[in-house]
Amino acid sequence: MLEDINVSIDNLKVNFIHGGQGEAVVLLPGWPCNYSADDSMLGILAKTFEVFALNLPGFGCSEALPTTPTLSSLVDFIDRFTLEKGLTKFYLIGASFGGMLSLVYAARYPEKVNSVVAIAPPVKFSMLPLRMRRIYHFIIRSNLFLPIVEVGVKFVCNREFIFKRLYYFVTGYRHHDAEERHEYLKSFENIKRLDLGKCVKMFLVLKNLDISSECQKIKVRTLILTGTKDGFVGDSPKQLSGLIAGARVEVMPAEHWDILGAYTIERLIGFLRA
């Protein structure tokens, strides 16, 4: 059974999902998502591993950092979480924004990571598709008009007809697809309860993004999952195959949020246990 747990780290309430037995696996979500105890993927993982699914500061039920987050401050925070839970060696899995953090963490703390899996991680800002860069610049500008934007977000979230179309444009989720309906509804609820100000601050870490030099330091077993239909990070994860020695890159015919589903959690477990 998975548990929804809160702990205090640096006087911040931090939320994570825990369950299972065996070797430890730490998971980091994409931006601006968060894990929940009814997550079917976590349930499958917990049959083989002890799962620690960390909800990053500022999202879900985790309180935000007191200052604007940076890559370094977030990676340091992740390490303080592992110390709090007594984790000295573990597998590390991150999706999208979390995948980027996972790679940087593996580069800086190689002695603690058995292997790392990064699902569609952004690598360099200039490599991101034009649509993604436009979204970024819109969010940066929106920080100047945050009260107006917050009203607009609430207006859209309260009108599901509009939200469905906007959400599909941004994520590619097919809300009418029965297999994706649960994930869509969970994401919809996550977005409705987000603090937009915290989201904007979190997104600022992409400014001058370039983790190429960090990736060149990674020595642990690495799996990169990427999608041919990914409109968020495009081909940038493929660049990692030339940066990380011995990295295994798997390309799925999937969009950004569907990559792990196309790869399957069973294959992911197979990689971790190999």
C-alpha positions in Angstrom: 0.0 0.0 0.0 1.3 3.5 -0.9 1.2 6.2 1.7 1.0 10.0 1.4 3.5 11.4 3.9 4.6 14.8 4.9 8.0 15.6 6.5 9.8 18.8 7.5 13.0 19.7 5.7 14.6 23.1 6.4 11.4 24.1 8.1 9.4 23.3 4.9 6.6 20.8 4.7 7.6 18.3 2.0 5.2 15.7 0.6 6.2 12.4 -0.8 4.6 9.0 -1.6 6.1 6.0 0.0 5.5 2.2 -0.2 7.0 -1.2 -1.1 10.1 -3.1 0.0 13.4 -3.8 -1.6 16.1 -1.5 -3.1 15.1 2.2 -3.0 13.9 4.1 -6.0 13.5 7.9 -5.8 11.2 9.5 -8.4 11.0 13.2 -9.4 7.9 14.5 -11.3 7.7 16.7 -14.3 6.8 20.4 -14.2 4.3 21.2 -12.6 3.0 17.7 -11.7 2.9 15.8 -8.5 2.6 12.2 -7.4 -0.4 10.8 -5.5 -1.0 7.5 -3.6 -3.3 6.2 -6.3 -0.7 6.4 -9.0 -0.8 3.0 -10.8 2.8 3.3 -11.9 4.1 3.7 -8.4 1.9 0.8 -7.3 3.6 -1.5 -9.8 7.1 -0.2 -8.9 6.3 -0.8 -5.2 5.9 -4.5 -5.9 9.6 -4.7 -6.6 11.2 -1.7 -4.9 10.8 0.6 -2.0 9.4 3.7 -3.6 10.0 7.4 -2.6 8.1 9.6 -5.0 9.1 13.2 -4.0 6.8 16.1 -4.8 9.1 19.0 -5.5 9.0 22.2 -3.5 6.1 24.5 -4.6 3.9 21.8 -6.2 1.3 19.4 -4.9 1.4 19.5 -1.1 5.0 20.5 -0.8 5.8 24.1 0.3 7.8 26.3 -1.9 11.4 27.3 -1.3 11.7 30.8 0.3 13.8 32.1 -2.6 13.5 31.6 -6.4 14.7 28.1 -7.1 17.7 27.3 -9.2 19.0 24.0 -10.5 21.6 23.8 -7.7 19.1 24.7 -4.9 16.7 22.0 -6.2 19.3 19.4 -6.5 20.6 20.2 -3.0 17.1 20.0 -1.7 16.7 16.5 -3.3 19.8 15.4 -1.6 18.6 16.7 1.8 15.5 14.7 1.3 17.5 11.5 0.7 19.5 12.2 3.8 16.3 12.7 5.8 15.1 9.3 4.7 18.5 7.6 5.3 19.0 6.7 1.6 22.6 6.1 0.8 22.2 4.2 -2.5 19.1 4.3 -4.8 17.8 4.3 -8.3 16.8 7.7 -9.6 13.9 8.2 -12.1 12.8 11.6 -13.4 10.3 12.8 -16.0 10.8 16.0 -18.0 11.7 18.7 -15.5 12.4 15.9 -13.0 14.5 14.1 -15.6 16.8 17.1 -16.0 17.2 17.3 -12.2 17.9 13.6 -12.1 20.7 13.9 -14.5 22.3 16.8 -12.7 21.9 14.9 -9.4 23.6 11.8 -10.9 26.5 13.9 -12.1 27.0 15.6 -8.7 26.3 12.6 -6.4 27.5 9.5 -8.4 28.3 7.6 -5.2 24.6 7.6 -4.2 23.0 6.6 -7.6 22.8 3.0 -8.8 21.4 4.0 -12.2 19.4 6.9 -13.5 16.4 7.1 -15.9 15.5 10.4 -17.5 12.3 10.6 -19.4 12.2 13.4 -22.0 14.6 15.8 -20.1 15.3 19.3 -21.4 19.0 19.7 -22.1 19.6 23.1 -23.5 17.2 26.0 -23.9 18.2 26.8 -27.5 17.4 23.2 -28.4 13.8 23.4 -27.2 11.1 23.6 -29.9 9.9 27.1 -30.8 6.5 26.4 -29.2 8.1 25.6 -25.9 10.4 28.7 -26.0 7.3 30.9 -26.7 5.5 29.3 -23.7 8.5 30.1 -21.5 8.7 33.7 -22.6 4.9 34.1 -22.1 5.3 32.8 -18.5 8.2 35.1 -17.9 6.2 38.1 -19.1 3.2 36.8 -17.1 5.1 37.3 -13.9 4.7 41.0 -14.4 0.9 40.7 -14.6 0.5 37.8 -12.3 -2.8 38.9 -10.7 -4.4 39.2 -14.1 -3.0 35.8 -15.2 -4.2 34.1 -12.1 -7.8 35.3 -12.7 -7.5 34.1 -16.3 -6.2 30.6 -15.2 -9.1 30.2 -12.7 -11.6 31.3 -15.5 -10.2 28.6 -17.8 -10.0 25.9 -15.2 -13.7 26.5 -14.3 -14.8 26.0 -17.9 -13.8 22.5 -18.8 -14.9 22.9 -22.4 -12.2 25.5 -22.9 -9.7 23.8 -20.7 -9.8 20.5 -22.5 -8.8 22.1 -25.8 -6.1 24.3 -24.2 -4.8 21.3 -22.2 -4.7 19.1 -25.3 -2.7 21.8 -27.2 -0.1 22.0 -24.4 0.2 18.4 -23.4 -1.2 16.2 -26.1 -3.4 14.3 -23.6 -6.5 12.8 -25.3 -9.1 13.5 -22.6 -11.7 11.4 -24.4 -9.4 8.3 -24.5 -10.6 5.9 -21.8 -7.0 4.7 -21.1 -5.8 8.3 -20.5 -8.9 9.6 -18.7 -7.7 8.9 -15.2 -4.3 10.6 -15.8 -6.1 13.5 -17.5 -8.5 14.0 -14.5 -5.6 13.8 -12.0 -3.6 16.4 -14.0 -6.7 18.6 -14.3 -7.1 18.6 -10.5 -3.4 19.3 -10.0 -3.5 22.3 -12.2 -6.7 23.7 -10.5 -5.0 23.8 -7.1 -1.6 25.1 -8.3 -0.3 28.4 -6.9 0.6 30.1 -10.2 3.2 32.4 -8.6 5.1 29.3 -7.4 4.9 27.8 -10.9 6.3 30.9 -12.5 9.2 30.9 -10.1 9.9 27.2 -10.6 9.9 27.7 -14.4 12.5 30.5 -14.1 15.2 27.8 -13.6 15.1 27.2 -17.4 16.7 30.5 -18.0 20.1 29.9 -19.6 19.4 26.2 -19.3 22.4 24.0 -20.4 23.2 20.8 -18.6 25.6 19.5 -21.2 28.7 19.9 -19.0 26.9 18.2 -16.1 25.9 15.2 -18.3 29.5 14.7 -19.4 30.3 13.9 -15.8 27.8 11.1 -15.4 29.4 7.7 -14.9 26.4 5.6 -13.7 24.2 3.4 -15.9 21.8 5.8 -17.7 18.6 5.3 -19.7 17.2 8.1 -21.7 13.6 7.8 -23.0 12.4 10.2 -25.7 9.4 10.5 -28.0 9.1 11.2 -31.7 6.0 13.3 -31.2 7.4 15.3 -28.3 6.4 19.0 -28.8 8.0 20.1 -25.5 11.7 19.1 -25.7 11.8 17.8 -29.3 15.1 16.0 -30.1 17.1 17.5 -27.3 17.2 14.3 -25.2 18.9 12.5 -28.1 21.8 14.9 -27.7 22.5 13.1 -24.4 23.6 10.0 -26.2 26.8 11.8 -27.2 27.3 13.4 -23.8 26.9 10.5 -21.4 29.3 7.7 -21.9 27.4 4.4 -22.5 24.0 6.0 -22.2 21.1 3.9 -23.6 18.6 5.9 -25.6 15.2 4.5 -26.4 12.9 6.4 -28.8 9.2 5.9 -28.5 6.4 6.8 -31.0 4.8 9.0 -28.3 4.2 12.5 -27.1 5.9 14.1 -24.1 3.5 12.8 -21.4 3.0 9.3 -23.0 6.6 8.2 -23.3 6.8 6.0 -20.3 3.4 4.4 -21.1 4.8 3.5 -24.6 8.0 2.1 -23.1 6.0 0.3 -20.3 6.8 0.2 -16.6 7.8 -3.5 -16.9 10.6 -2.7 -19.3 11.7 0.1 -16.9 11.9 -2.4 -14.0 13.9 -4.7 -16.3 16.4 -2.0 -16.9 16.7 -1.2 -13.2 17.2 -4.9 -12.2 19.7 -5.7 -15.0 
